[in-house]
Amino acid sequence: MKSEKCEEGTAENIEDTERTGDMIIGRIYDKVFVPMSETSGSADEAMNERLLLLLEGADIEHMTKTSLADLICKGAVIGQREGFISGVHFTAQLLCNMLS
């Protein structure tokens, strides 16, 4: 009987911790990420321009599997770069908020 109560209490504590963690993550998202995403339009436009330039140079009608794979990889690299930069900005903003 005691072990069942202990297990129930532990399960409740884990659920409470998860809820608290979700609330904290939600607050971080609302206070840091949302304002950043509202001002990131120019970065998105720049990325779209780079992707359009990549597509303009591609002969899609006569593309081989190798050249299609190369095009997809180049596009993914452009997206990963912008995601990395956004992630670094987010982390820096988060740290500044924590220190202030």
VMD Tcl script that draws the C-alpha trace (Angstrom):
set ca {
  {0.00 0.00 0.00}
  {2.79 2.47 0.88}
  {4.65 1.84 -2.35}
  {1.50 2.55 -4.39}
  {1.04 5.91 -2.61}
  {4.70 6.70 -3.16}
  {4.39 5.88 -6.86}
  {1.22 8.00 -7.14}
  {2.94 10.93 -5.42}
  {5.96 10.60 -7.68}
  {3.74 10.52 -10.78}
  {1.89 13.63 -9.57}
  {5.19 15.44 -8.93}
  {6.41 14.56 -12.42}
  {3.15 15.87 -13.94}
  {3.42 19.09 -11.90}
  {7.03 19.55 -13.03}
  {6.06 19.00 -16.66}
  {3.20 21.53 -16.38}
  {5.50 24.07 -14.74}
  {8.12 23.49 -17.43}
  {5.50 23.95 -20.15}
  {4.35 27.19 -18.52}
  {7.92 28.52 -18.33}
  {8.61 27.57 -21.95}
  {5.34 29.26 -22.95}
  {6.32 32.46 -21.16}
  {9.77 32.42 -22.76}
  {8.16 31.95 -26.16}
  {5.69 34.80 -25.61}
  {8.24 37.27 -24.21}
  {11.27 36.53 -26.38}
  {10.46 34.61 -29.54}
  {7.18 36.27 -30.58}
  {8.64 39.82 -30.59}
  {11.67 38.55 -32.50}
  {9.55 36.77 -35.10}
  {7.49 39.92 -35.65}
  {10.63 41.82 -36.65}
  {12.26 39.05 -38.72}
  {10.44 39.88 -41.95}
  {13.52 41.35 -43.61}
  {15.55 38.22 -42.88}
  {12.77 36.08 -44.39}
  {12.69 38.30 -47.47}
  {16.46 38.01 -47.88}
  {16.26 34.22 -47.60}
  {13.42 34.13 -50.15}
  {15.50 36.21 -52.55}
  {18.44 33.80 -52.24}
  {16.12 30.84 -52.85}
  {14.55 32.55 -55.88}
  {18.02 33.23 -57.32}
  {18.86 29.58 -56.82}
  {15.70 28.52 -58.67}
  {16.15 31.04 -61.49}
  {19.46 29.45 -62.43}
  {18.02 25.94 -62.43}
  {16.85 24.20 -65.62}
  {13.97 22.39 -63.94}
  {12.59 20.84 -67.15}
  {15.85 19.03 -67.97}
  {17.05 18.37 -64.44}
  {18.66 15.06 -63.53}
  {18.24 13.37 -60.18}
  {21.74 14.49 -59.23}
  {21.14 18.13 -60.12}
  {17.76 18.07 -58.31}
  {19.42 16.64 -55.20}
  {22.08 19.35 -55.45}
  {19.41 22.05 -55.75}
  {17.51 20.70 -52.74}
  {20.72 20.55 -50.68}
  {21.62 24.14 -51.57}
  {18.12 25.28 -50.60}
  {18.34 23.38 -47.32}
  {21.68 25.00 -46.52}
  {20.17 28.45 -47.05}
  {17.29 27.56 -44.69}
  {19.61 26.02 -42.09}
  {21.81 29.11 -42.11}
  {18.86 31.39 -41.44}
  {17.57 29.02 -38.74}
  {20.97 28.98 -37.05}
  {21.20 32.77 -37.09}
  {17.67 33.07 -35.67}
  {18.53 30.54 -32.98}
  {21.63 32.45 -31.94}
  {19.67 35.71 -31.80}
  {16.98 33.99 -29.72}
  {19.57 32.57 -27.30}
  {21.30 35.94 -26.93}
  {17.98 37.71 -26.29}
  {17.00 35.04 -23.77}
  {20.30 35.40 -21.90}
  {20.01 39.20 -21.86}
  {16.49 38.93 -20.45}
  {17.67 36.52 -17.78}
  {20.55 38.81 -16.75}
  {18.45 41.98 -16.57}
}
mol new
graphics top color blue
foreach p $ca { graphics top sphere $p radius 0.5 }
foreach p [lrange $ca 0 end-1] q [lrange $ca 1 end] { graphics top cylinder $p $q radius 0.2 }
display resetview
